[in-house]
Amino acid sequence: MNKLQRFVNWCLRHILNIRWPDTIPIDIQIKKRKLRWITHMLRKPAGAIERDALDLSPQGARRRGQLRKTWRTTKEEITEMGKT
């Protein structure tokens, strides 16, 4: 998230001639788009493949490294925001 924020700020500073201390929050925009997409998927019928993929639990051992974000964690973020 931090690298993405820096890149967006760099691009906008060069395009719009914005000085260094001014920042533009991209993380809010990402959360809004995630929320819009997840609500779109939840409106699908119960047997739809897209909706079943949200609750997918992959089998086997995971790869090394940092855990990836899943839609399950996105659902948790949504409930933290007070949405259902």
PDB file with one MODEL, atoms N, CA, C and O in Angstrom:
MODEL        1
ATOM      1  N   MET A   1       0.837  -1.180   0.000  1.00  0.00           N
ATOM      2  CA  MET A   1       0.000   0.000   0.000  1.00  0.00           C
ATOM      3  C   MET A   1       0.888   1.252   0.000  1.00  0.00           C
ATOM      4  O   MET A   1       0.593   2.236  -0.678  1.00  0.00           O
ATOM      5  N   ASN A   2       1.961   1.196   0.759  1.00  0.00           N
ATOM      6  CA  ASN A   2       2.831   2.349   0.880  1.00  0.00           C
ATOM      7  C   ASN A   2       3.525   2.668  -0.447  1.00  0.00           C
ATOM      8  O   ASN A   2       3.632   3.833  -0.832  1.00  0.00           O
ATOM      9  N   LYS A   3       4.000   1.621  -1.149  1.00  0.00           N
ATOM     10  CA  LYS A   3       4.656   1.843  -2.436  1.00  0.00           C
ATOM     11  C   LYS A   3       3.678   2.419  -3.455  1.00  0.00           C
ATOM     12  O   LYS A   3       4.024   3.305  -4.237  1.00  0.00           O
ATOM     13  N   LEU A   4       2.466   1.906  -3.432  1.00  0.00           N
ATOM     14  CA  LEU A   4       1.444   2.396  -4.357  1.00  0.00           C
ATOM     15  C   LEU A   4       1.126   3.860  -4.081  1.00  0.00           C
ATOM     16  O   LEU A   4       0.980   4.654  -5.010  1.00  0.00           O
ATOM     17  N   GLN A   5       1.020   4.214  -2.804  1.00  0.00           N
ATOM     18  CA  GLN A   5       0.739   5.596  -2.421  1.00  0.00           C
ATOM     19  C   GLN A   5       1.865   6.521  -2.889  1.00  0.00           C
ATOM     20  O   GLN A   5       1.605   7.614  -3.392  1.00  0.00           O
ATOM     21  N   ARG A   6       3.115   6.080  -2.722  1.00  0.00           N
ATOM     22  CA  ARG A   6       4.249   6.907  -3.150  1.00  0.00           C
ATOM     23  C   ARG A   6       4.248   7.107  -4.661  1.00  0.00           C
ATOM     24  O   ARG A   6       4.512   8.205  -5.151  1.00  0.00           O
ATOM     25  N   PHE A   7       3.947   6.033  -5.399  1.00  0.00           N
ATOM     26  CA  PHE A   7       3.940   6.135  -6.855  1.00  0.00           C
ATOM     27  C   PHE A   7       2.845   7.082  -7.340  1.00  0.00           C
ATOM     28  O   PHE A   7       3.086   7.914  -8.216  1.00  0.00           O
ATOM     29  N   VAL A   8       1.647   6.958  -6.776  1.00  0.00           N
ATOM     30  CA  VAL A   8       0.533   7.836  -7.170  1.00  0.00           C
ATOM     31  C   VAL A   8       0.874   9.283  -6.850  1.00  0.00           C
ATOM     32  O   VAL A   8       0.636  10.173  -7.667  1.00  0.00           O
ATOM     33  N   ASN A   9       1.427   9.523  -5.674  1.00  0.00           N
ATOM     34  CA  ASN A   9       1.803  10.891  -5.304  1.00  0.00           C
ATOM     35  C   ASN A   9       2.859  11.445  -6.249  1.00  0.00           C
ATOM     36  O   ASN A   9       2.797  12.608  -6.647  1.00  0.00           O
ATOM     37  N   TRP A  10       3.836  10.601  -6.611  1.00  0.00           N
ATOM     38  CA  TRP A  10       4.887  11.054  -7.516  1.00  0.00           C
ATOM     39  C   TRP A  10       4.300  11.450  -8.866  1.00  0.00           C
ATOM     40  O   TRP A  10       4.639  12.497  -9.417  1.00  0.00           O
ATOM     41  N   CYS A  11       3.411  10.596  -9.396  1.00  0.00           N
ATOM     42  CA  CYS A  11       2.795  10.891 -10.691  1.00  0.00           C
ATOM     43  C   CYS A  11       1.969  12.174 -10.641  1.00  0.00           C
ATOM     44  O   CYS A  11       2.062  13.011 -11.538  1.00  0.00           O
ATOM     45  N   LEU A  12       1.168  12.324  -9.603  1.00  0.00           N
ATOM     46  CA  LEU A  12       0.320  13.503  -9.508  1.00  0.00           C
ATOM     47  C   LEU A  12       1.122  14.777  -9.275  1.00  0.00           C
ATOM     48  O   LEU A  12       0.757  15.848  -9.761  1.00  0.00           O
ATOM     49  N   ARG A  13       2.213  14.656  -8.532  1.00  0.00           N
ATOM     50  CA  ARG A  13       3.051  15.845  -8.340  1.00  0.00           C
ATOM     51  C   ARG A  13       3.620  16.314  -9.665  1.00  0.00           C
ATOM     52  O   ARG A  13       3.685  17.516  -9.922  1.00  0.00           O
ATOM     53  N   HIS A  14       4.031  15.382 -10.503  1.00  0.00           N
ATOM     54  CA  HIS A  14       4.599  15.757 -11.791  1.00  0.00           C
ATOM     55  C   HIS A  14       3.532  16.245 -12.769  1.00  0.00           C
ATOM     56  O   HIS A  14       3.782  17.169 -13.544  1.00  0.00           O
ATOM     57  N   ILE A  15       2.371  15.647 -12.742  1.00  0.00           N
ATOM     58  CA  ILE A  15       1.317  16.037 -13.675  1.00  0.00           C
ATOM     59  C   ILE A  15       0.672  17.357 -13.259  1.00  0.00           C
ATOM     60  O   ILE A  15       0.474  18.244 -14.089  1.00  0.00           O
ATOM     61  N   LEU A  16       0.347  17.484 -11.979  1.00  0.00           N
ATOM     62  CA  LEU A  16      -0.413  18.641 -11.505  1.00  0.00           C
ATOM     63  C   LEU A  16       0.431  19.728 -10.846  1.00  0.00           C
ATOM     64  O   LEU A  16      -0.105  20.723 -10.357  1.00  0.00           O
ATOM     65  N   ASN A  17       1.752  19.539 -10.833  1.00  0.00           N
ATOM     66  CA  ASN A  17       2.645  20.496 -10.182  1.00  0.00           C
ATOM     67  C   ASN A  17       2.302  20.700  -8.707  1.00  0.00           C
ATOM     68  O   ASN A  17       2.244  21.833  -8.229  1.00  0.00           O
ATOM     69  N   ILE A  18       2.077  19.605  -7.994  1.00  0.00           N
ATOM     70  CA  ILE A  18       1.784  19.657  -6.572  1.00  0.00           C
ATOM     71  C   ILE A  18       3.106  19.585  -5.820  1.00  0.00           C
ATOM     72  O   ILE A  18       3.988  18.803  -6.176  1.00  0.00           O
ATOM     73  N   ARG A  19       3.241  20.396  -4.789  1.00  0.00           N
ATOM     74  CA  ARG A  19       4.476  20.403  -4.017  1.00  0.00           C
ATOM     75  C   ARG A  19       4.580  19.160  -3.145  1.00  0.00           C
ATOM     76  O   ARG A  19       3.589  18.453  -2.958  1.00  0.00           O
ATOM     77  N   TRP A  20       5.760  18.883  -2.611  1.00  0.00           N
ATOM     78  CA  TRP A  20       6.055  17.657  -1.879  1.00  0.00           C
ATOM     79  C   TRP A  20       5.175  17.403  -0.657  1.00  0.00           C
ATOM     80  O   TRP A  20       4.698  16.277  -0.517  1.00  0.00           O
ATOM     81  N   PRO A  21       4.919  18.371   0.248  1.00  0.00           N
ATOM     82  CA  PRO A  21       4.167  18.033   1.466  1.00  0.00           C
ATOM     83  C   PRO A  21       2.713  17.622   1.219  1.00  0.00           C
ATOM     84  O   PRO A  21       2.122  16.942   2.058  1.00  0.00           O
ATOM     85  N   ASP A  22       2.137  18.013   0.106  1.00  0.00           N
ATOM     86  CA  ASP A  22       0.746  17.659  -0.183  1.00  0.00           C
ATOM     87  C   ASP A  22       0.672  16.192  -0.609  1.00  0.00           C
ATOM     88  O   ASP A  22       1.427  15.758  -1.478  1.00  0.00           O
ATOM     89  N   THR A  23      -0.236  15.432   0.002  1.00  0.00           N
ATOM     90  CA  THR A  23      -0.406  14.027  -0.361  1.00  0.00           C
ATOM     91  C   THR A  23      -1.847  13.780  -0.785  1.00  0.00           C
ATOM     92  O   THR A  23      -2.749  14.545  -0.445  1.00  0.00           O
ATOM     93  N   ILE A  24      -2.042  12.728  -1.512  1.00  0.00           N
ATOM     94  CA  ILE A  24      -3.364  12.361  -1.982  1.00  0.00           C
ATOM     95  C   ILE A  24      -3.619  10.930  -1.503  1.00  0.00           C
ATOM     96  O   ILE A  24      -2.922  10.018  -1.947  1.00  0.00           O
ATOM     97  N   PRO A  25      -4.597  10.698  -0.609  1.00  0.00           N
ATOM     98  CA  PRO A  25      -4.801   9.355  -0.039  1.00  0.00           C
ATOM     99  C   PRO A  25      -5.427   8.385  -1.032  1.00  0.00           C
ATOM    100  O   PRO A  25      -6.579   8.554  -1.432  1.00  0.00           O
ATOM    101  N   ILE A  26      -4.669   7.374  -1.428  1.00  0.00           N
ATOM    102  CA  ILE A  26      -5.169   6.382  -2.371  1.00  0.00           C
ATOM    103  C   ILE A  26      -5.808   5.201  -1.645  1.00  0.00           C
ATOM    104  O   ILE A  26      -6.637   4.498  -2.224  1.00  0.00           O
ATOM    105  N   ASP A  27      -5.433   4.972  -0.382  1.00  0.00           N
ATOM    106  CA  ASP A  27      -5.953   3.807   0.327  1.00  0.00           C
ATOM    107  C   ASP A  27      -7.463   3.880   0.527  1.00  0.00           C
ATOM    108  O   ASP A  27      -8.132   2.847   0.548  1.00  0.00           O
ATOM    109  N   ILE A  28      -8.001   5.071   0.673  1.00  0.00           N
ATOM    110  CA  ILE A  28      -9.457   5.242   0.803  1.00  0.00           C
ATOM    111  C   ILE A  28     -10.141   4.853  -0.499  1.00  0.00           C
ATOM    112  O   ILE A  28     -11.192   4.212  -0.496  1.00  0.00           O
ATOM    113  N   GLN A  29      -9.533   5.248  -1.607  1.00  0.00           N
ATOM    114  CA  GLN A  29     -10.090   4.927  -2.920  1.00  0.00           C
ATOM    115  C   GLN A  29     -10.089   3.413  -3.156  1.00  0.00           C
ATOM    116  O   GLN A  29     -11.044   2.871  -3.713  1.00  0.00           O
ATOM    117  N   ILE A  30      -9.023   2.735  -2.734  1.00  0.00           N
ATOM    118  CA  ILE A  30      -8.947   1.285  -2.912  1.00  0.00           C
ATOM    119  C   ILE A  30     -10.016   0.600  -2.084  1.00  0.00           C
ATOM    120  O   ILE A  30     -10.662  -0.330  -2.567  1.00  0.00           O
ATOM    121  N   LYS A  31     -10.221   1.040  -0.836  1.00  0.00           N
ATOM    122  CA  LYS A  31     -11.247   0.445   0.011  1.00  0.00           C
ATOM    123  C   LYS A  31     -12.639   0.630  -0.583  1.00  0.00           C
ATOM    124  O   LYS A  31     -13.468  -0.277  -0.510  1.00  0.00           O
ATOM    125  N   LYS A  32     -12.905   1.801  -1.174  1.00  0.00           N
ATOM    126  CA  LYS A  32     -14.208   2.041  -1.793  1.00  0.00           C
ATOM    127  C   LYS A  32     -14.440   1.096  -2.969  1.00  0.00           C
ATOM    128  O   LYS A  32     -15.530   0.547  -3.127  1.00  0.00           O
ATOM    129  N   ARG A  33     -13.403   0.911  -3.795  1.00  0.00           N
ATOM    130  CA  ARG A  33     -13.552   0.034  -4.957  1.00  0.00           C
ATOM    131  C   ARG A  33     -13.714  -1.419  -4.552  1.00  0.00           C
ATOM    132  O   ARG A  33     -14.487  -2.153  -5.168  1.00  0.00           O
ATOM    133  N   LYS A  34     -12.980  -1.851  -3.504  1.00  0.00           N
ATOM    134  CA  LYS A  34     -13.148  -3.211  -2.997  1.00  0.00           C
ATOM    135  C   LYS A  34     -14.575  -3.423  -2.506  1.00  0.00           C
ATOM    136  O   LYS A  34     -15.196  -4.448  -2.789  1.00  0.00           O
ATOM    137  N   LEU A  35     -15.081  -2.449  -1.775  1.00  0.00           N
ATOM    138  CA  LEU A  35     -16.433  -2.547  -1.232  1.00  0.00           C
ATOM    139  C   LEU A  35     -17.457  -2.641  -2.352  1.00  0.00           C
ATOM    140  O   LEU A  35     -18.394  -3.435  -2.276  1.00  0.00           O
ATOM    141  N   ARG A  36     -17.278  -1.824  -3.399  1.00  0.00           N
ATOM    142  CA  ARG A  36     -18.191  -1.862  -4.528  1.00  0.00           C
ATOM    143  C   ARG A  36     -18.155  -3.219  -5.234  1.00  0.00           C
ATOM    144  O   ARG A  36     -19.196  -3.749  -5.620  1.00  0.00           O
ATOM    145  N   TRP A  37     -16.950  -3.778  -5.400  1.00  0.00           N
ATOM    146  CA  TRP A  37     -16.818  -5.045  -6.100  1.00  0.00           C
ATOM    147  C   TRP A  37     -17.404  -6.180  -5.271  1.00  0.00           C
ATOM    148  O   TRP A  37     -18.111  -7.038  -5.800  1.00  0.00           O
ATOM    149  N   ILE A  38     -17.113  -6.188  -3.974  1.00  0.00           N
ATOM    150  CA  ILE A  38     -17.596  -7.285  -3.132  1.00  0.00           C
ATOM    151  C   ILE A  38     -19.116  -7.254  -3.027  1.00  0.00           C
ATOM    152  O   ILE A  38     -19.746  -8.311  -2.998  1.00  0.00           O
ATOM    153  N   THR A  39     -19.719  -6.073  -2.969  1.00  0.00           N
ATOM    154  CA  THR A  39     -21.177  -6.012  -2.927  1.00  0.00           C
ATOM    155  C   THR A  39     -21.778  -6.469  -4.261  1.00  0.00           C
ATOM    156  O   THR A  39     -22.860  -7.055  -4.288  1.00  0.00           O
ATOM    157  N   HIS A  40     -21.083  -6.202  -5.352  1.00  0.00           N
ATOM    158  CA  HIS A  40     -21.527  -6.681  -6.661  1.00  0.00           C
ATOM    159  C   HIS A  40     -21.525  -8.214  -6.690  1.00  0.00           C
ATOM    160  O   HIS A  40     -22.464  -8.830  -7.194  1.00  0.00           O
ATOM    161  N   MET A  41     -20.470  -8.822  -6.150  1.00  0.00           N
ATOM    162  CA  MET A  41     -20.375 -10.277  -6.123  1.00  0.00           C
ATOM    163  C   MET A  41     -21.412 -10.885  -5.184  1.00  0.00           C
ATOM    164  O   MET A  41     -21.934 -11.961  -5.472  1.00  0.00           O
ATOM    165  N   LEU A  42     -21.720 -10.231  -4.081  1.00  0.00           N
ATOM    166  CA  LEU A  42     -22.676 -10.782  -3.129  1.00  0.00           C
ATOM    167  C   LEU A  42     -24.115 -10.690  -3.627  1.00  0.00           C
ATOM    168  O   LEU A  42     -24.996 -11.361  -3.088  1.00  0.00           O
ATOM    169  N   ARG A  43     -24.366  -9.875  -4.638  1.00  0.00           N
ATOM    170  CA  ARG A  43     -25.713  -9.800  -5.219  1.00  0.00           C
ATOM    171  C   ARG A  43     -25.967 -10.920  -6.221  1.00  0.00           C
ATOM    172  O   ARG A  43     -27.099 -11.099  -6.670  1.00  0.00           O
ATOM    173  N   LYS A  44     -24.932 -11.674  -6.578  1.00  0.00           N
ATOM    174  CA  LYS A  44     -25.089 -12.793  -7.509  1.00  0.00           C
ATOM    175  C   LYS A  44     -25.904 -13.897  -6.834  1.00  0.00           C
ATOM    176  O   LYS A  44     -25.976 -13.941  -5.606  1.00  0.00           O
ATOM    177  N   PRO A  45     -26.518 -14.789  -7.614  1.00  0.00           N
ATOM    178  CA  PRO A  45     -27.274 -15.893  -7.007  1.00  0.00           C
ATOM    179  C   PRO A  45     -26.355 -16.831  -6.227  1.00  0.00           C
ATOM    180  O   PRO A  45     -25.141 -16.846  -6.428  1.00  0.00           O
ATOM    181  N   ALA A  46     -26.956 -17.606  -5.341  1.00  0.00           N
ATOM    182  CA  ALA A  46     -26.188 -18.448  -4.417  1.00  0.00           C
ATOM    183  C   ALA A  46     -25.325 -19.488  -5.123  1.00  0.00           C
ATOM    184  O   ALA A  46     -24.279 -19.855  -4.587  1.00  0.00           O
ATOM    185  N   GLY A  47     -25.704 -19.972  -6.279  1.00  0.00           N
ATOM    186  CA  GLY A  47     -24.933 -21.008  -6.964  1.00  0.00           C
ATOM    187  C   GLY A  47     -23.897 -20.482  -7.940  1.00  0.00           C
ATOM    188  O   GLY A  47     -23.238 -21.273  -8.615  1.00  0.00           O
ATOM    189  N   ALA A  48     -23.736 -19.193  -8.032  1.00  0.00           N
ATOM    190  CA  ALA A  48     -22.812 -18.614  -9.011  1.00  0.00           C
ATOM    191  C   ALA A  48     -21.363 -18.925  -8.642  1.00  0.00           C
ATOM    192  O   ALA A  48     -21.002 -18.928  -7.465  1.00  0.00           O
ATOM    193  N   ILE A  49     -20.545 -19.186  -9.647  1.00  0.00           N
ATOM    194  CA  ILE A  49     -19.137 -19.528  -9.430  1.00  0.00           C
ATOM    195  C   ILE A  49     -18.399 -18.380  -8.750  1.00  0.00           C
ATOM    196  O   ILE A  49     -17.570 -18.604  -7.869  1.00  0.00           O
ATOM    197  N   GLU A  50     -18.704 -17.147  -9.164  1.00  0.00           N
ATOM    198  CA  GLU A  50     -18.027 -15.992  -8.599  1.00  0.00           C
ATOM    199  C   GLU A  50     -18.269 -15.878  -7.101  1.00  0.00           C
ATOM    200  O   GLU A  50     -17.362 -15.562  -6.331  1.00  0.00           O
ATOM    201  N   ARG A  51     -19.495 -16.140  -6.706  1.00  0.00           N
ATOM    202  CA  ARG A  51     -19.837 -16.032  -5.290  1.00  0.00           C
ATOM    203  C   ARG A  51     -19.210 -17.174  -4.484  1.00  0.00           C
ATOM    204  O   ARG A  51     -18.780 -16.974  -3.347  1.00  0.00           O
ATOM    205  N   ASP A  52     -19.160 -18.366  -5.076  1.00  0.00           N
ATOM    206  CA  ASP A  52     -18.523 -19.499  -4.394  1.00  0.00           C
ATOM    207  C   ASP A  52     -17.018 -19.280  -4.247  1.00  0.00           C
ATOM    208  O   ASP A  52     -16.415 -19.762  -3.288  1.00  0.00           O
ATOM    209  N   ALA A  53     -16.412 -18.563  -5.183  1.00  0.00           N
ATOM    210  CA  ALA A  53     -14.976 -18.309  -5.118  1.00  0.00           C
ATOM    211  C   ALA A  53     -14.607 -17.421  -3.928  1.00  0.00           C
ATOM    212  O   ALA A  53     -13.468 -17.461  -3.462  1.00  0.00           O
ATOM    213  N   LEU A  54     -15.545 -16.626  -3.435  1.00  0.00           N
ATOM    214  CA  LEU A  54     -15.258 -15.773  -2.283  1.00  0.00           C
ATOM    215  C   LEU A  54     -15.004 -16.595  -1.032  1.00  0.00           C
ATOM    216  O   LEU A  54     -14.233 -16.179  -0.166  1.00  0.00           O
ATOM    217  N   ASP A  55     -15.641 -17.757  -0.924  1.00  0.00           N
ATOM    218  CA  ASP A  55     -15.484 -18.604   0.250  1.00  0.00           C
ATOM    219  C   ASP A  55     -14.529 -19.768   0.014  1.00  0.00           C
ATOM    220  O   ASP A  55     -14.505 -20.716   0.798  1.00  0.00           O
ATOM    221  N   LEU A  56     -13.754 -19.706  -1.040  1.00  0.00           N
ATOM    222  CA  LEU A  56     -12.841 -20.775  -1.391  1.00  0.00           C
ATOM    223  C   LEU A  56     -11.753 -20.916  -0.330  1.00  0.00           C
ATOM    224  O   LEU A  56     -11.184 -19.925   0.130  1.00  0.00           O
ATOM    225  N   SER A  57     -11.478 -22.141   0.044  1.00  0.00           N
ATOM    226  CA  SER A  57     -10.397 -22.441   0.986  1.00  0.00           C
ATOM    227  C   SER A  57      -9.415 -23.365   0.279  1.00  0.00           C
ATOM    228  O   SER A  57      -9.676 -24.563   0.176  1.00  0.00           O
ATOM    229  N   PRO A  58      -8.284 -22.837  -0.215  1.00  0.00           N
ATOM    230  CA  PRO A  58      -7.367 -23.666  -0.990  1.00  0.00           C
ATOM    231  C   PRO A  58      -6.748 -24.783  -0.147  1.00  0.00           C
ATOM    232  O   PRO A  58      -6.505 -24.609   1.047  1.00  0.00           O
ATOM    233  N   GLN A  59      -6.501 -25.911  -0.771  1.00  0.00           N
ATOM    234  CA  GLN A  59      -5.930 -27.062  -0.091  1.00  0.00           C
ATOM    235  C   GLN A  59      -4.415 -27.071  -0.286  1.00  0.00           C
ATOM    236  O   GLN A  59      -3.896 -26.470  -1.227  1.00  0.00           O
ATOM    237  N   GLY A  60      -3.718 -27.757   0.611  1.00  0.00           N
ATOM    238  CA  GLY A  60      -2.273 -27.910   0.482  1.00  0.00           C
ATOM    239  C   GLY A  60      -1.521 -26.871   1.291  1.00  0.00           C
ATOM    240  O   GLY A  60      -2.117 -26.027   1.961  1.00  0.00           O
ATOM    241  N   ALA A  61      -0.197 -26.950   1.216  1.00  0.00           N
ATOM    242  CA  ALA A  61       0.662 -26.033   1.971  1.00  0.00           C
ATOM    243  C   ALA A  61       0.831 -24.729   1.197  1.00  0.00           C
ATOM    244  O   ALA A  61       0.864 -24.723  -0.034  1.00  0.00           O
ATOM    245  N   ARG A  62       0.935 -23.651   1.921  1.00  0.00           N
ATOM    246  CA  ARG A  62       1.109 -22.361   1.263  1.00  0.00           C
ATOM    247  C   ARG A  62       2.586 -22.117   0.977  1.00  0.00           C
ATOM    248  O   ARG A  62       3.455 -22.762   1.562  1.00  0.00           O
ATOM    249  N   ARG A  63       2.854 -21.202   0.093  1.00  0.00           N
ATOM    250  CA  ARG A  63       4.230 -20.861  -0.238  1.00  0.00           C
ATOM    251  C   ARG A  63       4.853 -20.021   0.870  1.00  0.00           C
ATOM    252  O   ARG A  63       4.155 -19.472   1.722  1.00  0.00           O
ATOM    253  N   ARG A  64       6.154 -19.932   0.842  1.00  0.00           N
ATOM    254  CA  ARG A  64       6.863 -19.116   1.815  1.00  0.00           C
ATOM    255  C   ARG A  64       6.606 -17.641   1.554  1.00  0.00           C
ATOM    256  O   ARG A  64       6.224 -17.246   0.453  1.00  0.00           O
ATOM    257  N   GLY A  65       6.823 -16.837   2.584  1.00  0.00           N
ATOM    258  CA  GLY A  65       6.701 -15.394   2.422  1.00  0.00           C
ATOM    259  C   GLY A  65       5.489 -14.842   3.147  1.00  0.00           C
ATOM    260  O   GLY A  65       4.817 -15.533   3.912  1.00  0.00           O
ATOM    261  N   GLN A  66       5.241 -13.591   2.882  1.00  0.00           N
ATOM    262  CA  GLN A  66       4.142 -12.891   3.541  1.00  0.00           C
ATOM    263  C   GLN A  66       2.797 -13.424   3.050  1.00  0.00           C
ATOM    264  O   GLN A  66       2.650 -13.769   1.877  1.00  0.00           O
ATOM    265  N   LEU A  67       1.827 -13.489   3.947  1.00  0.00           N
ATOM    266  CA  LEU A  67       0.500 -13.953   3.578  1.00  0.00           C
ATOM    267  C   LEU A  67      -0.143 -12.988   2.592  1.00  0.00           C
ATOM    268  O   LEU A  67      -0.006 -11.771   2.715  1.00  0.00           O
ATOM    269  N   ARG A  68      -0.836 -13.538   1.627  1.00  0.00           N
ATOM    270  CA  ARG A  68      -1.539 -12.724   0.651  1.00  0.00           C
ATOM    271  C   ARG A  68      -2.887 -12.294   1.205  1.00  0.00           C
ATOM    272  O   ARG A  68      -3.467 -12.985   2.042  1.00  0.00           O
ATOM    273  N   LYS A  69      -3.381 -11.165   0.744  1.00  0.00           N
ATOM    274  CA  LYS A  69      -4.727 -10.737   1.127  1.00  0.00           C
ATOM    275  C   LYS A  69      -5.728 -11.592   0.372  1.00  0.00           C
ATOM    276  O   LYS A  69      -5.556 -11.853  -0.818  1.00  0.00           O
ATOM    277  N   THR A  70      -6.758 -12.022   1.052  1.00  0.00           N
ATOM    278  CA  THR A  70      -7.799 -12.814   0.422  1.00  0.00           C
ATOM    279  C   THR A  70      -9.112 -12.060   0.545  1.00  0.00           C
ATOM    280  O   THR A  70      -9.201 -11.053   1.247  1.00  0.00           O
ATOM    281  N   TRP A  71     -10.127 -12.555  -0.143  1.00  0.00           N
ATOM    282  CA  TRP A  71     -11.432 -11.903  -0.046  1.00  0.00           C
ATOM    283  C   TRP A  71     -12.029 -12.106   1.333  1.00  0.00           C
ATOM    284  O   TRP A  71     -12.869 -11.324   1.780  1.00  0.00           O
ATOM    285  N   ARG A  72     -11.587 -13.167   2.006  1.00  0.00           N
ATOM    286  CA  ARG A  72     -12.067 -13.390   3.366  1.00  0.00           C
ATOM    287  C   ARG A  72     -11.598 -12.244   4.279  1.00  0.00           C
ATOM    288  O   ARG A  72     -12.364 -11.774   5.120  1.00  0.00           O
ATOM    289  N   THR A  73     -10.346 -11.794   4.116  1.00  0.00           N
ATOM    290  CA  THR A  73      -9.868 -10.665   4.919  1.00  0.00           C
ATOM    291  C   THR A  73     -10.538  -9.366   4.484  1.00  0.00           C
ATOM    292  O   THR A  73     -10.714  -8.454   5.291  1.00  0.00           O
ATOM    293  N   THR A  74     -10.910  -9.285   3.213  1.00  0.00           N
ATOM    294  CA  THR A  74     -11.625  -8.109   2.746  1.00  0.00           C
ATOM    295  C   THR A  74     -13.000  -8.048   3.392  1.00  0.00           C
ATOM    296  O   THR A  74     -13.474  -6.973   3.759  1.00  0.00           O
ATOM    297  N   LYS A  75     -13.644  -9.213   3.530  1.00  0.00           N
ATOM    298  CA  LYS A  75     -14.934  -9.245   4.213  1.00  0.00           C
ATOM    299  C   LYS A  75     -14.798  -8.773   5.647  1.00  0.00           C
ATOM    300  O   LYS A  75     -15.675  -8.080   6.164  1.00  0.00           O
ATOM    301  N   GLU A  76     -13.687  -9.149   6.302  1.00  0.00           N
ATOM    302  CA  GLU A  76     -13.449  -8.701   7.676  1.00  0.00           C
ATOM    303  C   GLU A  76     -13.263  -7.197   7.731  1.00  0.00           C
ATOM    304  O   GLU A  76     -13.745  -6.552   8.662  1.00  0.00           O
ATOM    305  N   GLU A  77     -12.567  -6.618   6.741  1.00  0.00           N
ATOM    306  CA  GLU A  77     -12.413  -5.166   6.686  1.00  0.00           C
ATOM    307  C   GLU A  77     -13.766  -4.478   6.543  1.00  0.00           C
ATOM    308  O   GLU A  77     -14.001  -3.431   7.145  1.00  0.00           O
ATOM    309  N   ILE A  78     -14.648  -5.065   5.749  1.00  0.00           N
ATOM    310  CA  ILE A  78     -15.963  -4.484   5.529  1.00  0.00           C
ATOM    311  C   ILE A  78     -16.778  -4.494   6.814  1.00  0.00           C
ATOM    312  O   ILE A  78     -17.461  -3.521   7.134  1.00  0.00           O
ATOM    313  N   THR A  79     -16.703  -5.609   7.555  1.00  0.00           N
ATOM    314  CA  THR A  79     -17.447  -5.651   8.814  1.00  0.00           C
ATOM    315  C   THR A  79     -16.875  -4.675   9.836  1.00  0.00           C
ATOM    316  O   THR A  79     -17.614  -4.152  10.670  1.00  0.00           O
ATOM    317  N   GLU A  80     -15.564  -4.423   9.779  1.00  0.00           N
ATOM    318  CA  GLU A  80     -14.962  -3.430  10.663  1.00  0.00           C
ATOM    319  C   GLU A  80     -15.462  -2.018  10.339  1.00  0.00           C
ATOM    320  O   GLU A  80     -15.554  -1.167  11.223  1.00  0.00           O
ATOM    321  N   MET A  81     -15.785  -1.779   9.059  1.00  0.00           N
ATOM    322  CA  MET A  81     -16.291  -0.475   8.660  1.00  0.00           C
ATOM    323  C   MET A  81     -17.751  -0.306   9.060  1.00  0.00           C
ATOM    324  O   MET A  81     -18.302   0.787   8.935  1.00  0.00           O
ATOM    325  N   GLY A  82     -18.380  -1.368   9.536  1.00  0.00           N
ATOM    326  CA  GLY A  82     -19.772  -1.285   9.979  1.00  0.00           C
ATOM    327  C   GLY A  82     -20.766  -1.651   8.891  1.00  0.00           C
ATOM    328  O   GLY A  82     -21.961  -1.400   9.043  1.00  0.00           O
ATOM    329  N   LYS A  83     -20.298  -2.240   7.792  1.00  0.00           N
ATOM    330  CA  LYS A  83     -21.192  -2.659   6.705  1.00  0.00           C
ATOM    331  C   LYS A  83     -21.501  -4.130   6.858  1.00  0.00           C
ATOM    332  O   LYS A  83     -20.764  -4.854   7.527  1.00  0.00           O
ATOM    333  N   THR A  84     -22.591  -4.584   6.243  1.00  0.00           N
ATOM    334  CA  THR A  84     -22.936  -5.997   6.267  1.00  0.00           C
ATOM    335  C   THR A  84     -22.990  -6.545   4.862  1.00  0.00           C
ATOM    336  O   THR A  84     -23.268  -7.729   4.671  1.00  0.00           O
TER     337      THR A  84
ENDMDL
END
